[in-house]
Amino acid sequence: MFVDSHCHLSFPELQAELPAIRAAMERERVDRALCICTTLEEFDTVHALALAYDNFWCSVGVHPDNEGVHEPSVADLLALAARPRVVAIGETGLDYYRLGERTVADMAWQRERFRVHIRAARESRLPLIIHTRSASDDTLAILREEGGDTGKGGVTGVFHCFTETRAVARQALELGFMISFSGILTFKNAAELREVAREVPLDQCLIETDSPYLAPAPHRGKTNNPSYVPLVAAQLAQIKGCSVETVAEVTSRNFERLFGPSVHRKSEKST
């Protein structure tokens, strides 16, 4: 019924609890999850999850915050993206939140890495999973430069764990991207984000946990996991004035539309 469109089940705190997490997902009717890659070194672990379970899929990419890791080339990303059950490029993007003593000019390496991911997405024709924090102007500008024409073979994808403004959301939608909302939507201090969610058409929305981070209320502060994604759906339903079942149905359909026919629900290979 529900789909967690972005989670990190390869992270140690979740991987160690996977049987319990999968049981909780079944109880809460979360029938699919997309496992997100953040380094090429991590890819084999992420990919193994997608191969082991018919209701898991994965991405390939290097998170913008990760330094001192293998720097991906377009060829690297394409080779891994061609493997079974890889349905997206990312997560990728820009993050200027933790500059410290560095300037935006010093982040040229991050912008080049983002361009590499966009080029791989264009060549593979897979959707792009975008992380942007304190960097939305550059994120959008690079997407326009590298992404191609919307609706004409250009890059599509999703702005995950969205926390930006209405103006950024509108521009992302104009570029053909979906907007994904996380447990932040349930936080007391997220009134502005709830107004953004009110404006984003439901047929352009996804829901996610970004687990193990950002557990939704009433679990805030705890380790997050995909079984909590219905709480994000409930908050979005309240904002939209519709039923949780409607949010589940539409966001699941959006997930299938973005990531393709391979992500339709199938019987599990193993448990």
C-alpha positions as CSV (number, residue, x, y, z in Angstrom):
1,M,0.0,0.0,0.0
2,F,2.7,2.5,1.0
3,V,6.1,3.0,-0.6
4,D,9.2,4.4,1.1
5,S,10.9,6.1,-1.9
6,H,14.2,6.8,0.0
7,C,15.8,4.9,2.8
8,H,19.3,3.8,3.8
9,L,18.8,0.2,4.9
10,S,22.5,-0.5,4.2
11,F,23.5,1.7,7.2
12,P,24.7,-0.5,10.1
13,E,22.0,0.6,12.5
14,L,19.2,-0.6,10.1
15,Q,21.0,-3.5,8.4
16,A,21.4,-5.2,11.8
17,E,17.7,-4.9,12.4
18,L,16.5,-5.9,9.0
19,P,14.3,-8.8,9.9
20,A,12.4,-6.8,12.6
21,I,12.2,-3.8,10.2
22,R,10.7,-6.0,7.4
23,A,8.2,-7.4,9.9
24,A,7.2,-3.9,10.9
25,M,6.9,-2.8,7.3
26,E,4.5,-5.7,6.7
27,R,2.4,-4.8,9.7
28,E,2.2,-1.2,8.6
29,R,1.4,-2.1,4.9
30,V,4.7,-0.7,3.5
31,D,5.2,-3.0,0.6
32,R,8.1,-1.5,-1.2
33,A,11.3,0.5,-0.5
34,L,14.0,2.1,-2.6
35,C,17.5,1.7,-1.0
36,I,19.7,4.6,-1.6
37,C,23.5,4.5,-2.4
38,T,25.7,7.2,-1.0
39,T,29.2,6.0,-2.1
40,L,30.5,3.6,-4.7
41,E,32.2,1.7,-1.8
42,E,28.8,1.1,-0.4
43,F,27.1,0.1,-3.6
44,D,27.6,-3.7,-3.3
45,T,25.9,-3.7,0.1
46,V,23.0,-1.6,-1.2
47,H,22.7,-3.7,-4.3
48,A,22.7,-6.9,-2.3
49,L,19.5,-5.8,-0.5
50,A,17.8,-5.2,-3.8
51,L,18.8,-8.6,-5.1
52,A,17.7,-10.4,-1.9
53,Y,14.2,-9.0,-1.7
54,D,11.7,-8.6,-4.5
55,N,10.2,-5.5,-2.8
56,F,13.5,-3.6,-2.6
57,W,15.3,-1.7,-5.3
58,C,18.4,0.5,-5.3
59,S,20.2,3.5,-6.7
60,V,23.8,4.2,-7.5
61,G,25.5,7.4,-6.6
62,V,27.8,9.5,-4.4
63,H,26.2,11.8,-1.8
64,P,27.4,15.4,-2.1
65,D,28.6,15.5,1.5
66,N,30.9,12.5,1.1
67,E,34.6,13.4,0.7
68,G,37.6,11.2,0.6
69,V,35.7,8.5,-1.3
70,H,36.0,7.1,-4.8
71,E,35.1,9.9,-7.2
72,P,32.6,8.5,-9.8
73,S,33.0,8.9,-13.5
74,V,30.1,8.7,-15.9
75,A,31.4,5.3,-16.9
76,D,31.5,4.1,-13.3
77,L,27.9,5.1,-12.8
78,L,26.7,3.6,-16.1
79,A,28.3,0.3,-15.4
80,L,26.7,-0.1,-12.0
81,A,23.4,1.3,-13.2
82,A,23.2,-1.5,-15.8
83,R,23.0,-4.1,-13.0
84,P,19.6,-5.7,-12.1
85,R,17.3,-3.8,-9.9
86,V,19.1,-0.5,-10.1
87,V,16.4,2.0,-10.9
88,A,18.0,5.5,-10.3
89,I,21.1,7.6,-10.2
90,G,21.9,9.2,-6.9
91,E,21.6,10.5,-4.4
92,T,23.5,13.4,-5.8
93,G,23.2,17.2,-5.7
94,L,24.7,20.1,-3.8
95,D,25.0,20.8,-0.1
96,Y,26.5,24.1,1.1
97,Y,25.1,23.8,4.7
98,R,28.4,22.7,6.3
99,L,30.9,25.0,4.5
100,G,32.8,25.8,7.7
101,E,35.7,28.0,6.6
102,R,35.2,27.2,2.9
103,T,33.4,29.3,0.4
104,V,30.9,28.4,-2.3
105,A,33.7,28.8,-4.8
106,D,35.6,26.0,-2.9
107,M,32.8,23.6,-3.7
108,A,33.6,23.3,-7.4
109,W,34.4,19.6,-6.9
110,Q,30.8,19.1,-5.6
111,R,29.3,20.9,-8.6
112,E,31.4,18.8,-11.0
113,R,30.4,15.6,-9.2
114,F,26.7,16.7,-9.7
115,R,27.3,17.2,-13.4
116,V,28.8,13.7,-13.7
117,H,25.6,12.2,-12.1
118,I,23.3,14.2,-14.4
119,R,25.3,13.1,-17.5
120,A,25.0,9.5,-16.3
121,A,21.2,9.9,-15.8
122,R,20.8,11.3,-19.3
123,E,22.8,8.5,-20.9
124,S,21.2,5.7,-18.8
125,R,17.7,7.3,-19.0
126,L,17.3,6.6,-15.3
127,P,15.7,9.2,-12.9
128,L,18.0,11.3,-10.8
129,I,17.6,11.5,-7.0
130,I,18.6,15.0,-5.9
131,H,19.7,16.2,-2.5
132,T,19.9,20.0,-2.2
133,R,20.6,22.0,1.0
134,S,21.5,25.7,1.1
135,A,22.3,25.4,-2.5
136,S,19.1,25.5,-4.5
137,D,20.1,28.2,-6.9
138,D,23.1,26.3,-8.1
139,T,21.3,23.0,-8.1
140,L,18.6,24.4,-10.4
141,A,21.1,26.2,-12.6
142,I,23.2,23.1,-13.2
143,L,20.1,21.0,-13.8
144,R,19.1,23.5,-16.5
145,E,22.6,23.4,-18.1
146,E,23.1,19.7,-18.0
147,G,19.6,18.1,-17.9
148,G,18.3,18.6,-21.4
149,D,14.8,19.7,-22.4
150,T,11.9,18.7,-20.2
151,G,9.7,16.1,-21.9
152,K,12.2,15.6,-24.8
153,G,14.6,13.0,-23.4
154,G,15.9,15.3,-20.7
155,V,16.6,14.2,-17.1
156,T,13.7,13.6,-14.7
157,G,13.7,12.5,-11.1
158,V,12.9,13.7,-7.6
159,F,14.0,16.3,-5.1
160,H,14.2,14.1,-2.1
161,C,13.5,15.1,1.5
162,F,12.3,18.5,0.3
163,T,12.9,21.4,2.7
164,E,13.2,24.3,0.3
165,T,10.8,27.2,-0.6
166,R,7.7,27.3,-2.7
167,A,9.7,29.1,-5.4
168,V,12.2,26.2,-5.5
169,A,9.4,23.6,-5.6
170,R,7.7,25.4,-8.5
171,Q,11.0,25.5,-10.5
172,A,11.6,21.8,-9.7
173,L,8.2,20.9,-10.9
174,E,8.7,23.0,-14.1
175,L,11.8,21.0,-14.8
176,G,9.7,17.8,-14.6
177,F,10.8,16.6,-11.2
178,M,8.7,15.2,-8.4
179,I,8.9,16.4,-4.8
180,S,9.4,13.9,-2.0
181,F,8.4,14.7,1.6
182,S,9.9,13.1,4.7
183,G,9.1,13.0,8.4
184,I,10.1,16.6,8.6
185,L,6.6,17.3,7.4
186,T,5.3,16.2,10.8
187,F,7.6,18.4,12.9
188,K,6.0,21.2,14.9
189,N,8.4,23.8,13.4
190,A,7.7,22.8,9.8
191,A,4.7,25.0,9.1
192,E,6.3,26.6,6.1
193,L,7.1,23.2,4.6
194,R,3.5,22.1,5.1
195,E,2.5,25.2,3.1
196,V,4.8,24.1,0.3
197,A,3.3,20.6,0.4
198,R,-0.1,22.1,0.1
199,E,0.9,23.7,-3.2
200,V,2.6,20.6,-4.8
201,P,0.1,18.6,-6.8
202,L,-0.4,15.2,-5.2
203,D,0.4,13.5,-8.6
204,Q,3.9,15.0,-8.3
205,C,4.5,13.9,-4.7
206,L,6.4,11.0,-3.2
207,I,6.8,10.0,0.4
208,E,9.9,8.8,2.2
209,T,11.6,8.2,5.5
210,D,15.3,9.0,4.7
211,S,15.8,6.5,7.5
212,P,17.7,6.1,9.7
213,Y,17.3,9.9,10.0
214,L,14.3,12.2,10.6
215,A,11.8,9.9,12.3
216,P,8.4,11.5,12.1
217,A,6.3,12.5,15.1
218,P,5.6,10.9,17.5
219,H,8.9,9.0,17.0
220,R,11.1,12.1,16.5
221,G,14.6,11.5,17.9
222,K,14.4,7.7,17.5
223,T,16.1,5.7,14.7
224,N,13.8,6.0,11.7
225,N,12.8,3.0,9.4
226,P,10.5,2.4,6.5
227,S,7.6,1.2,8.7
228,Y,7.2,4.9,9.7
229,V,6.4,6.2,6.2
230,P,2.6,5.9,6.8
231,L,3.0,8.7,9.3
232,V,4.3,11.0,6.5
233,A,1.4,9.9,4.4
234,A,-1.1,10.8,7.2
235,Q,0.4,14.3,7.5
236,L,0.3,14.8,3.8
237,A,-3.3,13.6,3.7
238,Q,-4.3,16.1,6.4
239,I,-2.6,18.9,4.4
240,K,-4.4,17.8,1.2
241,G,-7.7,17.2,2.8
242,C,-8.0,13.7,1.5
243,S,-7.7,10.2,2.9
244,V,-4.5,8.4,3.8
245,E,-5.5,5.7,1.4
246,T,-5.6,8.3,-1.4
247,V,-2.1,9.5,-0.6
248,A,-0.9,5.9,-0.5
249,E,-2.5,5.1,-3.8
250,V,-1.3,8.2,-5.6
251,T,2.2,8.3,-4.3
252,S,2.6,4.6,-5.1
253,R,1.5,5.2,-8.6
254,N,3.9,8.2,-8.8
255,F,6.7,5.9,-7.7
256,E,5.9,3.4,-10.4
257,R,5.6,6.2,-13.0
258,L,9.0,7.7,-12.1
259,F,11.1,4.5,-11.6
260,G,9.5,2.3,-14.2
261,P,7.6,-0.9,-14.5
262,S,10.2,-3.0,-12.7
263,V,9.2,-1.4,-9.4
264,H,5.7,-2.8,-9.4
265,R,5.0,-5.0,-6.4
266,K,6.1,-8.7,-6.9
267,S,6.2,-11.7,-4.6
268,E,9.3,-11.8,-2.4
269,K,12.2,-14.0,-3.3
270,S,13.3,-14.4,0.3
271,T,12.3,-13.1,3.7
